[in-house]
């Protein structure tokens, strides 16, 4: 059985909703109810997610009869790492607490240095180098290749 890094539904739904927003906001704001319906997410849960995204500036709300949400910046400037950090907090594997005794400290140091720090760096490199624009473009490519449209 493998070890998995868990991203909560808040992180998954938030990322999926932001890709939806990037796809559908080319002509202005998008209502939360439309995002919720397209992605089969509870509107009440999505309101909580978007509250966090709004506080961090990733999205902006547009008030009024035709209100909804727009992205706070161009999709090319919004990194997946920023989204995950906003919704999940720190996504790094924590270093092991140091046990007493030099032998155990040395083993912990080796594991932290050769394993956990390298996994953290690789994860950070991936999440820092993928933007909302990259995810939107990948979705657009799938649609252009005749794939049935789906929601991510």
Secondary structure as a PSIPRED ss2 file (coil, helix, strand):
# PSIPRED VFORMAT (PSIPRED V4.0)

   1 X C   1.000  0.000  0.000
   2 X C   1.000  0.000  0.000
   3 X C   1.000  0.000  0.000
   4 X C   1.000  0.000  0.000
   5 X C   1.000  0.000  0.000
   6 X C   1.000  0.000  0.000
   7 X C   1.000  0.000  0.000
   8 X C   1.000  0.000  0.000
   9 X H   0.000  1.000  0.000
  10 X H   0.000  1.000  0.000
  11 X H   0.000  1.000  0.000
  12 X H   0.000  1.000  0.000
  13 X H   0.000  1.000  0.000
  14 X H   0.000  1.000  0.000
  15 X H   0.000  1.000  0.000
  16 X H   0.000  1.000  0.000
  17 X H   0.000  1.000  0.000
  18 X H   0.000  1.000  0.000
  19 X H   0.000  1.000  0.000
  20 X H   0.000  1.000  0.000
  21 X H   0.000  1.000  0.000
  22 X H   0.000  1.000  0.000
  23 X H   0.000  1.000  0.000
  24 X H   0.000  1.000  0.000
  25 X C   1.000  0.000  0.000
  26 X C   1.000  0.000  0.000
  27 X C   1.000  0.000  0.000
  28 X C   1.000  0.000  0.000
  29 X C   1.000  0.000  0.000
  30 X E   0.000  0.000  1.000
  31 X C   1.000  0.000  0.000
  32 X H   0.000  1.000  0.000
  33 X H   0.000  1.000  0.000
  34 X H   0.000  1.000  0.000
  35 X H   0.000  1.000  0.000
  36 X H   0.000  1.000  0.000
  37 X H   0.000  1.000  0.000
  38 X H   0.000  1.000  0.000
  39 X H   0.000  1.000  0.000
  40 X C   1.000  0.000  0.000
  41 X C   1.000  0.000  0.000
  42 X C   1.000  0.000  0.000
  43 X H   0.000  1.000  0.000
  44 X H   0.000  1.000  0.000
  45 X H   0.000  1.000  0.000
  46 X H   0.000  1.000  0.000
  47 X H   0.000  1.000  0.000
  48 X H   0.000  1.000  0.000
  49 X H   0.000  1.000  0.000
  50 X H   0.000  1.000  0.000
  51 X H   0.000  1.000  0.000
  52 X H   0.000  1.000  0.000
  53 X H   0.000  1.000  0.000
  54 X H   0.000  1.000  0.000
  55 X H   0.000  1.000  0.000
  56 X C   1.000  0.000  0.000
  57 X C   1.000  0.000  0.000
  58 X C   1.000  0.000  0.000
  59 X E   0.000  0.000  1.000
  60 X E   0.000  0.000  1.000
  61 X E   0.000  0.000  1.000
  62 X E   0.000  0.000  1.000
  63 X C   1.000  0.000  0.000
  64 X C   1.000  0.000  0.000
  65 X C   1.000  0.000  0.000
  66 X C   1.000  0.000  0.000
  67 X C   1.000  0.000  0.000
  68 X E   0.000  0.000  1.000
  69 X E   0.000  0.000  1.000
  70 X E   0.000  0.000  1.000
  71 X E   0.000  0.000  1.000
  72 X C   1.000  0.000  0.000
  73 X C   1.000  0.000  0.000
  74 X C   1.000  0.000  0.000
  75 X H   0.000  1.000  0.000
  76 X H   0.000  1.000  0.000
  77 X H   0.000  1.000  0.000
  78 X C   1.000  0.000  0.000
  79 X E   0.000  0.000  1.000
  80 X H   0.000  1.000  0.000
  81 X H   0.000  1.000  0.000
  82 X H   0.000  1.000  0.000
  83 X H   0.000  1.000  0.000
  84 X H   0.000  1.000  0.000
  85 X H   0.000  1.000  0.000
  86 X H   0.000  1.000  0.000
  87 X H   0.000  1.000  0.000
  88 X H   0.000  1.000  0.000
  89 X C   1.000  0.000  0.000
  90 X C   1.000  0.000  0.000
  91 X C   1.000  0.000  0.000
  92 X C   1.000  0.000  0.000
  93 X C   1.000  0.000  0.000
  94 X C   1.000  0.000  0.000
  95 X C   1.000  0.000  0.000
  96 X C   1.000  0.000  0.000
  97 X C   1.000  0.000  0.000
  98 X C   1.000  0.000  0.000
  99 X C   1.000  0.000  0.000
 100 X C   1.000  0.000  0.000
 101 X C   1.000  0.000  0.000
 102 X H   0.000  1.000  0.000
 103 X H   0.000  1.000  0.000
 104 X H   0.000  1.000  0.000
 105 X H   0.000  1.000  0.000
 106 X H   0.000  1.000  0.000
 107 X H   0.000  1.000  0.000
 108 X H   0.000  1.000  0.000
 109 X H   0.000  1.000  0.000
 110 X H   0.000  1.000  0.000
 111 X H   0.000  1.000  0.000
 112 X H   0.000  1.000  0.000
 113 X H   0.000  1.000  0.000
 114 X H   0.000  1.000  0.000
 115 X H   0.000  1.000  0.000
 116 X H   0.000  1.000  0.000
 117 X H   0.000  1.000  0.000
 118 X H   0.000  1.000  0.000
 119 X H   0.000  1.000  0.000
 120 X H   0.000  1.000  0.000
 121 X H   0.000  1.000  0.000
 122 X H   0.000  1.000  0.000
 123 X H   0.000  1.000  0.000
 124 X H   0.000  1.000  0.000
 125 X H   0.000  1.000  0.000
 126 X H   0.000  1.000  0.000
 127 X H   0.000  1.000  0.000
 128 X H   0.000  1.000  0.000
 129 X C   1.000  0.000  0.000
 130 X C   1.000  0.000  0.000
 131 X E   0.000  0.000  1.000
 132 X H   0.000  1.000  0.000
 133 X H   0.000  1.000  0.000
 134 X H   0.000  1.000  0.000
 135 X H   0.000  1.000  0.000
 136 X H   0.000  1.000  0.000
 137 X H   0.000  1.000  0.000
 138 X H   0.000  1.000  0.000
 139 X H   0.000  1.000  0.000
 140 X H   0.000  1.000  0.000
 141 X H   0.000  1.000  0.000
 142 X H   0.000  1.000  0.000
 143 X H   0.000  1.000  0.000
 144 X H   0.000  1.000  0.000
 145 X C   1.000  0.000  0.000
 146 X C   1.000  0.000  0.000
 147 X C   1.000  0.000  0.000
 148 X C   1.000  0.000  0.000
 149 X C   1.000  0.000  0.000
 150 X C   1.000  0.000  0.000
 151 X C   1.000  0.000  0.000
 152 X C   1.000  0.000  0.000
